[in-house]
């Protein structure tokens, strides 16, 4: 297990296909917990790669820390249009941090980066369609970064400990393109 510190300064960059072997253990661990994503906790790697490593216009990012033996991927984000066609001016994003590195500010750093990338790409707003209401750390983070809960779909998520809980739809306007 990695020792936690109060904060860290990751390198953020666009992911490459060869990053998938470093992303997969994070993706698998987060999804297998069954607490924050609607994907099947038993999703196979061959399916997961197709859900995360999407082609353009989607963009995938990684957060790396130098752990002495070279950079280690400790988080990842997926940025894409929330809808195709006439809804493609609204972004959607998903974030995963290696649980061993939780509480170090990586989610906030990666979130800010992806918001800036979405603005630079010309998106007008960002919408999250399924923030589990019991994921209080994520709800707090996104609210602190300017997101608001538009609605909560009741009993839309089967949480392993809390039973049926709601999914928040969260939204934030982005800077107007210049």
C-alpha contacts under 8 A as a table, 3 or more apart, distances in Angstrom:
res1	aa1	res2	aa2	distance
1	X	100	X	6.40
2	X	100	X	5.94
2	X	101	X	7.09
3	X	100	X	7.98
4	X	100	X	7.61
4	X	101	X	6.37
4	X	102	X	7.83
4	X	103	X	7.63
4	X	104	X	6.94
5	X	8	X	7.25
5	X	104	X	6.12
6	X	103	X	7.03
6	X	104	X	5.17
6	X	105	X	7.58
7	X	103	X	7.79
7	X	104	X	4.40
7	X	105	X	5.55
7	X	106	X	7.84
8	X	104	X	6.09
8	X	105	X	6.83
8	X	106	X	7.26
9	X	65	X	7.32
10	X	63	X	5.69
10	X	64	X	5.22
10	X	65	X	5.00
10	X	66	X	7.91
10	X	106	X	7.44
11	X	63	X	5.58
11	X	64	X	5.04
11	X	65	X	6.41
12	X	61	X	6.90
12	X	62	X	5.78
12	X	63	X	4.64
12	X	64	X	6.45
12	X	110	X	7.38
12	X	113	X	7.82
13	X	61	X	5.55
13	X	62	X	5.66
13	X	63	X	6.79
14	X	59	X	7.23
14	X	60	X	5.88
14	X	61	X	4.33
14	X	62	X	6.27
15	X	19	X	6.10
15	X	59	X	7.93
15	X	60	X	5.36
15	X	61	X	4.78
15	X	62	X	5.61
16	X	19	X	5.36
16	X	20	X	7.55
17	X	20	X	5.78
17	X	53	X	7.49
18	X	21	X	6.88
19	X	22	X	5.45
19	X	23	X	6.26
20	X	23	X	4.82
20	X	24	X	5.79
20	X	49	X	7.32
20	X	53	X	7.82
21	X	24	X	5.42
21	X	25	X	7.38
22	X	25	X	6.41
22	X	26	X	7.55
22	X	72	X	7.90
22	X	73	X	6.11
23	X	26	X	5.49
23	X	27	X	6.14
23	X	73	X	6.90
23	X	75	X	7.57
23	X	76	X	6.94
24	X	27	X	4.95
24	X	28	X	5.82
24	X	45	X	7.12
24	X	48	X	7.86
24	X	49	X	7.69
25	X	28	X	5.12
25	X	29	X	5.99
26	X	29	X	5.24
26	X	30	X	6.10
26	X	74	X	7.59
26	X	75	X	7.31
26	X	96	X	7.04
26	X	97	X	6.91
26	X	98	X	5.23
26	X	99	X	7.84
27	X	30	X	5.39
27	X	31	X	6.03
27	X	48	X	7.89
27	X	96	X	6.80
28	X	31	X	5.31
28	X	32	X	5.71
28	X	41	X	7.89
28	X	43	X	7.75
28	X	45	X	7.78
29	X	32	X	5.18
29	X	33	X	6.33
29	X	98	X	7.92
30	X	33	X	5.50
30	X	34	X	7.34
30	X	35	X	7.97
30	X	36	X	7.48
30	X	37	X	7.88
30	X	96	X	7.03
30	X	97	X	8.00
30	X	98	X	7.57
30	X	99	X	7.49
31	X	34	X	5.54
31	X	35	X	7.55
31	X	36	X	7.16
31	X	37	X	5.96
31	X	39	X	6.66
31	X	40	X	7.30
31	X	41	X	5.22
32	X	40	X	7.64
32	X	41	X	4.03
32	X	42	X	6.27
32	X	43	X	7.92
33	X	36	X	7.79
33	X	41	X	6.73
34	X	37	X	6.47
34	X	38	X	7.54
34	X	40	X	7.73
34	X	41	X	5.62
34	X	159	X	6.70
34	X	160	X	6.54
35	X	132	X	7.67
35	X	135	X	7.57
35	X	159	X	5.80
35	X	160	X	6.81
36	X	131	X	7.24
36	X	132	X	5.84
36	X	135	X	6.60
37	X	130	X	7.71
37	X	131	X	7.95
37	X	132	X	7.57
38	X	130	X	7.74
38	X	157	X	6.95
39	X	43	X	7.19
40	X	43	X	5.36
43	X	47	X	6.52
43	X	48	X	6.39
44	X	47	X	5.43
44	X	48	X	6.18
45	X	48	X	4.86
45	X	49	X	6.12
46	X	49	X	5.74
46	X	50	X	7.04
47	X	50	X	5.41
47	X	51	X	6.53
48	X	51	X	5.00
48	X	52	X	6.24
49	X	52	X	5.34
49	X	53	X	5.49
50	X	53	X	5.71
50	X	54	X	6.34
51	X	54	X	6.60
52	X	60	X	7.65
52	X	78	X	6.74
53	X	60	X	6.65
53	X	78	X	7.97
54	X	58	X	5.82
54	X	59	X	7.30
54	X	60	X	7.72
55	X	58	X	5.67
55	X	59	X	7.49
56	X	59	X	6.46
57	X	80	X	6.44
57	X	81	X	7.52
58	X	78	X	7.09
58	X	79	X	5.57
58	X	80	X	4.25
58	X	81	X	7.10
59	X	78	X	5.88
59	X	79	X	5.12
59	X	80	X	6.39
60	X	76	X	7.15
60	X	77	X	5.65
60	X	78	X	4.53
60	X	79	X	6.25
61	X	76	X	5.43
61	X	77	X	5.11
61	X	78	X	6.47
62	X	73	X	6.39
62	X	74	X	7.52
62	X	75	X	5.64
62	X	76	X	4.29
62	X	77	X	6.48
63	X	73	X	5.73
63	X	74	X	5.73
63	X	75	X	4.90
63	X	76	X	6.00
63	X	106	X	7.76
63	X	110	X	7.05
64	X	71	X	5.68
64	X	72	X	5.16
64	X	73	X	4.39
64	X	74	X	5.63
64	X	75	X	7.11
65	X	71	X	5.32
65	X	72	X	5.34
65	X	73	X	6.65
65	X	74	X	6.84
66	X	69	X	7.20
66	X	70	X	5.31
66	X	71	X	4.28
66	X	72	X	6.16
67	X	70	X	5.96
67	X	71	X	6.20
67	X	72	X	6.52
68	X	71	X	7.69
73	X	76	X	7.76
74	X	97	X	5.99
74	X	98	X	5.21
74	X	101	X	6.83
75	X	95	X	7.53
75	X	96	X	5.52
75	X	97	X	4.14
75	X	98	X	5.76
75	X	106	X	7.37
75	X	107	X	7.94
75	X	110	X	7.96
76	X	95	X	5.89
76	X	96	X	5.36
76	X	97	X	6.50
76	X	110	X	7.84
77	X	93	X	6.87
77	X	94	X	5.48
77	X	95	X	4.37
77	X	96	X	6.34
77	X	110	X	7.31
77	X	114	X	7.58
78	X	93	X	5.32
78	X	94	X	5.15
78	X	95	X	6.57
79	X	91	X	6.80
79	X	92	X	5.87
79	X	93	X	4.46
79	X	94	X	6.83
79	X	114	X	7.07
79	X	118	X	7.48
80	X	91	X	5.64
80	X	92	X	5.35
80	X	93	X	6.31
81	X	84	X	6.56
81	X	87	X	7.46
81	X	88	X	4.89
81	X	89	X	6.73
81	X	90	X	5.78
81	X	91	X	4.45
81	X	92	X	5.58
82	X	87	X	6.87
82	X	88	X	6.33
82	X	90	X	5.74
82	X	91	X	5.14
82	X	92	X	4.71
82	X	127	X	7.08
83	X	86	X	7.55
83	X	87	X	4.86
83	X	88	X	5.23
83	X	90	X	7.44
84	X	87	X	5.70
84	X	88	X	5.07
85	X	88	X	5.52
86	X	89	X	7.50
87	X	90	X	6.19
88	X	91	X	7.14
88	X	123	X	7.93
89	X	122	X	7.29
89	X	123	X	4.87
89	X	124	X	5.81
89	X	125	X	7.38
90	X	123	X	5.46
90	X	124	X	5.73
90	X	125	X	5.01
90	X	126	X	5.57
90	X	127	X	6.92
91	X	118	X	6.79
91	X	123	X	5.98
91	X	124	X	7.66
91	X	125	X	6.11
91	X	126	X	4.46
91	X	127	X	6.12
92	X	126	X	5.57
92	X	127	X	5.19
92	X	128	X	5.77
92	X	129	X	7.86
93	X	114	X	7.85
93	X	126	X	7.49
93	X	127	X	7.48
93	X	128	X	6.60
94	X	128	X	7.78
95	X	107	X	7.41
95	X	110	X	7.92
95	X	111	X	7.74
96	X	107	X	7.80
97	X	101	X	6.87
97	X	102	X	6.59
97	X	106	X	7.11
97	X	107	X	6.67
98	X	101	X	5.48
98	X	102	X	6.67
99	X	102	X	5.06
101	X	104	X	6.29
101	X	106	X	7.76
102	X	105	X	7.54
102	X	106	X	7.31
103	X	106	X	7.50
105	X	108	X	5.37
105	X	109	X	6.21
106	X	109	X	5.05
106	X	110	X	5.94
107	X	110	X	5.19
107	X	111	X	5.79
107	X	141	X	7.94
108	X	111	X	4.95
108	X	112	X	6.08
108	X	141	X	6.81
109	X	112	X	5.31
109	X	113	X	6.25
110	X	113	X	5.03
110	X	114	X	6.16
111	X	114	X	5.24
111	X	115	X	6.14
112	X	115	X	5.13
112	X	116	X	6.22
112	X	145	X	7.70
113	X	116	X	5.18
113	X	117	X	6.18
114	X	117	X	4.86
114	X	118	X	6.02
115	X	118	X	5.08
115	X	119	X	6.25
115	X	126	X	7.83
115	X	174	X	7.68
116	X	119	X	5.09
116	X	120	X	6.14
117	X	120	X	5.03
117	X	121	X	6.12
118	X	121	X	5.03
118	X	122	X	6.45
118	X	123	X	5.51
118	X	126	X	7.88
118	X	174	X	7.95
119	X	122	X	5.17
119	X	123	X	5.48
119	X	124	X	7.11
119	X	174	X	6.05
119	X	175	X	6.11
119	X	176	X	7.71
119	X	177	X	7.11
120	X	123	X	7.58
120	X	177	X	7.60
122	X	176	X	7.85
122	X	177	X	5.74
123	X	126	X	7.45
123	X	174	X	7.04
123	X	177	X	7.99
124	X	173	X	6.22
124	X	174	X	5.21
124	X	175	X	6.88
124	X	176	X	6.51
124	X	177	X	7.71
125	X	171	X	7.15
125	X	172	X	5.59
125	X	173	X	4.13
125	X	174	X	4.71
126	X	171	X	5.68
126	X	172	X	5.34
126	X	173	X	6.39
126	X	174	X	6.97
127	X	169	X	7.08
127	X	170	X	5.60
127	X	171	X	4.38
127	X	172	X	6.55
128	X	131	X	6.64
128	X	168	X	7.88
128	X	169	X	5.58
128	X	170	X	5.02
128	X	171	X	6.38
129	X	167	X	7.70
129	X	168	X	6.79
129	X	169	X	4.58
129	X	170	X	6.62
130	X	167	X	5.03
130	X	168	X	5.58
130	X	169	X	5.81
131	X	135	X	7.28
131	X	138	X	7.59
131	X	139	X	7.23
131	X	167	X	5.30
131	X	168	X	4.90
131	X	169	X	6.56
131	X	170	X	7.38
132	X	135	X	5.39
132	X	157	X	7.16
132	X	165	X	7.31
132	X	166	X	6.25
132	X	167	X	4.66
132	X	168	X	6.22
133	X	136	X	6.74
133	X	139	X	7.21
133	X	165	X	6.74
133	X	166	X	5.52
133	X	167	X	5.59
133	X	168	X	6.03
134	X	165	X	7.29
134	X	166	X	7.99
135	X	138	X	5.59
135	X	139	X	6.33
136	X	139	X	5.01
136	X	140	X	5.95
137	X	140	X	5.22
137	X	141	X	6.09
138	X	141	X	5.00
138	X	142	X	6.07
139	X	142	X	5.35
139	X	143	X	6.11
140	X	143	X	5.23
140	X	144	X	6.13
141	X	144	X	5.13
141	X	145	X	6.37
142	X	145	X	5.02
142	X	146	X	6.49
142	X	147	X	5.31
142	X	148	X	7.76
143	X	146	X	5.19
143	X	147	X	4.66
143	X	148	X	5.90
144	X	147	X	7.18
146	X	172	X	6.04
147	X	170	X	5.97
147	X	171	X	5.13
147	X	172	X	4.55
148	X	170	X	5.33
148	X	171	X	5.49
148	X	172	X	6.54
149	X	152	X	7.34
149	X	168	X	6.15
149	X	169	X	5.81
149	X	170	X	4.42
149	X	171	X	6.60
150	X	168	X	7.38
150	X	169	X	5.62
150	X	170	X	5.61
150	X	171	X	6.67
151	X	168	X	5.89
151	X	169	X	5.49
151	X	170	X	7.48
152	X	166	X	5.88
152	X	167	X	5.40
152	X	168	X	4.31
152	X	169	X	6.11
153	X	156	X	5.90
153	X	166	X	5.29
153	X	167	X	5.18
153	X	168	X	6.38
153	X	169	X	7.77
154	X	165	X	6.43
154	X	166	X	4.30
154	X	167	X	6.69
155	X	158	X	7.49
155	X	164	X	4.60
155	X	165	X	4.43
155	X	166	X	4.67
155	X	167	X	7.47
156	X	164	X	6.64
156	X	165	X	6.18
156	X	166	X	5.25
156	X	167	X	5.88
157	X	163	X	7.92
157	X	164	X	5.55
157	X	165	X	5.34
157	X	166	X	6.07
157	X	167	X	6.51
158	X	162	X	7.91
158	X	163	X	5.47
158	X	164	X	4.77
158	X	165	X	6.58
159	X	162	X	5.34
159	X	163	X	4.86
159	X	164	X	6.01
159	X	165	X	6.63
160	X	163	X	6.12
162	X	165	X	6.91
